[in-house]
Amino acid sequence: MIPTNLTYCSELRELNLVDNKLGGKIPEELGSLSKLRGLGLSKNRLIGKIPASLGNLSSLIVLAATYNNLEGSIPKDIGRTSMDFIQLGFNILTDNRFTGKAAKPSRDNHGNESVGSSRGDDFSFIDYLANCTQLQIMTVSRNFLKGPLVSTIANFSTELSWISLGYNQIYGTIPSGIENLVNLTYLNLASNQLTGSIPSNIGKLYKIRELRLCGNRLSGRIPFSLGNIVMLNILDLSSNTLIGVIPSSLAAFQKLVALRLSNNDLNYSILNDLAI
């Protein structure tokens, strides 16, 4: 268990307990460490809810609680902090098992992981993240969040470099305003229920290295503009309902190591022209 007497360390700036075998709950008392900037709890055996008291940590910029057995609603008070890195959902480290419905905060909500209530509005907390002006990483993948991919995502911090929302039950269309996220290097919307076409202005995200849109219900043609993302390493559009030819612009990819277009209705006749 995490010892509650750590709260006597009033000058503590960093608490890193990652990759141990700590069980029990996250102590409410940690919320009194007013100078804490980094809290690492990943890869343990923690259970129970994220305590609302963590919302008192106004200096907190990094919160990681991946690979645990946390459950319950995401406390709205977490949204009072100004975090840069939120790791509560799937990236290369994470696989929590949150349950319940994401709480609606009065401001932005930094609790980025929940197994949804299946009421169709579990993803509504995303609206409040637009106020996180320094947010750089957001992961909520590999849960059962259900709800629409709201256009608010286009208003996220331009500092955002990593979005991982894959393996949920997110529906709706990819908002065209996603072009505003000019510093994105990783975008994962895989294995959801997204429909509509891939917006053509996604080609303005010149810094993206990995684009994963597989396992949805996306339709229409592959945008010619994708060829503008010349530094792309991985492009995965497999298992959708895309039609038409593979655009010749994809030949511009200089660093591509994986091109996945299977299980669509594409015309592959120009594959020989792709310089990959």
Residue pairs with C-beta under 8 A, 6 or more apart in sequence:
1 22
1 23
1 24
2 17
2 22
2 24
2 26
2 27
2 30
2 41
2 46
4 27
4 29
6 12
6 15
6 27
6 29
6 30
6 33
7 27
7 29
7 30
7 32
7 33
9 33
10 33
10 34
10 35
11 35
12 33
12 35
12 36
13 35
13 36
13 37
13 38
13 59
14 36
14 37
14 38
15 30
15 33
15 36
15 38
15 39
15 40
16 38
16 40
17 40
17 41
17 44
18 40
18 41
18 42
18 43
18 44
18 64
19 42
19 43
19 44
20 43
20 44
21 44
21 45
22 41
22 44
22 45
22 46
23 44
23 45
23 46
23 47
24 46
24 47
24 48
25 46
25 47
25 48
25 49
25 51
26 41
26 46
26 48
26 49
26 50
26 51
26 54
26 65
26 70
27 51
28 51
28 52
28 53
29 53
30 36
30 39
30 51
30 53
30 54
30 57
31 51
31 52
31 53
31 54
31 55
31 56
31 57
32 53
32 56
33 57
34 56
34 57
34 58
34 59
35 59
36 57
36 59
36 60
37 59
37 60
37 61
37 62
38 60
38 61
38 62
39 54
39 57
39 60
39 62
39 63
39 64
39 65
40 62
40 64
41 64
41 65
41 68
42 64
42 65
42 66
42 67
42 68
42 87
42 93
42 94
43 66
43 67
43 68
43 93
44 67
44 68
45 68
45 69
46 65
46 68
46 69
46 70
47 68
47 69
47 70
47 71
48 70
48 71
48 72
49 70
49 71
49 72
49 73
49 75
50 65
50 70
50 72
50 74
50 75
50 78
50 88
50 111
51 75
52 75
52 76
52 77
52 78
53 77
54 60
54 63
54 75
54 77
54 78
54 81
55 75
55 76
55 77
55 78
55 79
55 80
55 81
56 77
56 80
57 81
58 80
58 81
58 82
60 81
60 82
60 83
61 81
61 82
61 83
61 84
61 85
61 134
62 83
62 84
62 85
62 87
63 78
63 81
63 83
63 85
63 86
63 87
63 88
63 110
64 85
64 87
64 88
64 93
65 87
65 88
65 96
66 87
66 88
66 89
66 91
66 93
66 94
66 95
66 96
67 93
67 94
67 95
67 96
68 96
69 96
69 97
70 88
70 96
70 97
70 98
70 113
71 97
71 98
71 99
71 100
71 115
72 98
72 99
72 100
73 100
73 101
73 102
73 103
73 114
74 98
74 100
74 102
74 103
74 109
74 111
74 112
74 113
74 114
74 125
75 103
75 111
76 103
76 104
76 105
76 106
76 109
77 105
78 105
78 109
78 110
78 111
79 105
79 106
79 107
79 108
79 109
79 110
79 111
79 128
80 107
81 110
82 132
82 133
82 134
83 110
83 132
83 134
83 135
84 134
84 135
84 136
84 137
84 159
85 136
85 137
86 110
86 111
86 112
86 135
86 137
86 138
86 139
87 93
87 94
87 137
87 139
88 94
88 96
88 98
88 111
88 112
88 113
88 139
88 140
89 96
89 112
89 113
89 138
89 139
89 140
89 141
89 142
89 143
89 164
90 139
90 140
90 141
90 142
90 143
90 164
90 166
90 167
91 137
91 139
91 141
91 162
91 164
94 113
94 139
94 141
94 142
95 142
96 113
96 143
97 115
97 143
98 113
98 114
98 115
98 143
99 114
99 115
100 114
100 115
100 117
101 114
101 116
101 117
101 119
101 121
101 122
102 109
102 111
102 114
102 116
102 122
102 123
102 124
102 125
102 145
103 109
103 111
103 125
104 124
104 125
104 128
105 125
105 128
107 128
107 131
108 128
108 129
108 130
108 131
108 132
109 125
109 128
109 129
110 129
110 132
111 125
112 138
112 139
112 140
113 139
113 140
113 143
114 122
114 140
114 143
114 145
115 143
115 144
115 145
116 122
116 123
116 143
116 144
116 145
116 146
116 147
116 168
116 169
117 146
118 144
118 146
118 169
119 146
120 146
120 147
121 146
121 147
122 144
122 145
122 146
122 147
123 145
123 146
123 147
123 148
123 149
123 150
123 168
123 170
124 147
124 150
126 147
126 150
126 152
126 153
127 150
127 152
129 135
129 138
129 152
129 156
130 152
130 155
130 156
132 156
132 157
133 157
133 159
134 157
134 159
135 156
135 157
135 159
135 160
136 157
136 159
136 160
136 161
136 162
137 160
137 161
137 162
138 156
138 160
138 162
138 163
138 164
139 162
139 163
139 164
140 164
140 165
140 168
141 164
141 165
141 166
141 167
141 168
141 188
142 166
142 167
142 168
143 167
143 168
144 168
144 169
145 168
145 169
145 170
146 168
146 169
146 170
146 171
147 169
147 170
147 171
148 170
148 171
148 172
149 165
149 170
149 171
149 172
149 173
149 174
149 175
149 189
149 192
149 194
150 172
150 175
151 175
151 177
153 163
153 175
153 177
153 178
153 181
154 175
154 176
154 177
154 178
154 179
154 180
154 181
155 177
155 180
156 163
156 181
158 180
158 181
158 182
158 183
159 183
160 181
160 183
160 184
161 183
161 184
161 185
161 186
161 207
162 184
162 185
162 186
163 181
163 184
163 186
163 187
163 188
163 189
164 186
164 188
165 188
165 189
165 192
166 188
166 189
166 190
166 191
166 192
166 212
167 190
167 191
167 192
168 191
168 192
169 192
169 193
170 189
170 192
170 193
170 194
171 192
171 193
171 194
171 195
172 194
172 195
172 196
173 194
173 195
173 196
173 197
174 189
174 194
174 196
174 198
174 199
174 202
174 213
174 218
175 199
176 199
176 201
178 187
178 199
178 201
178 202
178 205
179 199
179 201
179 202
179 204
179 205
181 205
182 204
182 205
182 206
182 207
183 207
184 205
184 207
184 208
185 207
185 208
185 209
185 210
186 208
186 209
186 210
187 205
187 208
187 210
187 211
187 212
188 210
188 212
189 212
189 213
189 216
190 212
190 213
190 214
190 215
190 216
190 236
191 214
191 215
191 216
192 215
192 216
193 216
193 217
194 213
194 216
194 217
194 218
195 216
195 217
195 218
195 219
196 218
196 219
196 220
197 218
197 219
197 220
197 221
197 223
198 213
198 218
198 220
198 222
198 223
198 226
198 237
198 242
199 223
200 223
200 224
200 225
201 225
202 211
202 223
202 225
202 226
203 223
203 224
203 225
203 226
203 227
203 228
203 229
204 225
204 228
205 229
206 228
206 229
206 230
206 231
207 231
208 229
208 231
208 232
209 231
209 232
209 233
209 234
209 255
210 232
210 233
210 234
211 226
211 229
211 232
211 234
211 235
211 236
212 234
212 236
213 236
213 237
213 240
214 236
214 237
214 238
214 239
214 240
214 260
215 238
215 239
215 240
216 239
216 240
217 240
217 241
218 237
218 240
218 241
218 242
219 240
219 241
219 242
219 243
220 242
220 243
220 244
221 242
221 243
221 244
221 245
221 247
222 237
222 242
222 244
222 246
222 247
222 250
222 261
222 266
223 247
224 247
224 249
225 249
226 232
226 235
226 247
226 249
226 250
227 247
227 248
227 249
227 250
227 251
227 252
227 253
228 249
228 252
229 253
230 252
230 253
230 254
230 255
231 254
231 255
232 253
232 255
232 256
233 255
233 256
233 257
233 258
234 256
234 257
234 258
234 260
235 250
235 253
235 256
235 258
235 259
235 260
236 258
236 260
237 260
237 261
237 264
238 260
238 261
238 262
238 263
238 264
239 262
239 263
239 264
240 263
240 264
241 264
241 265
242 261
242 264
242 265
242 266
243 264
243 265
243 266
244 266
244 267
245 266
245 267
245 269
245 270
246 261
246 266
246 267
246 268
246 270
246 271
246 274
248 270
248 273
248 274
250 256
250 259
250 274
250 276
251 273
251 274
251 275
251 276
253 259
253 275
253 276
256 276
259 274
259 276
261 268
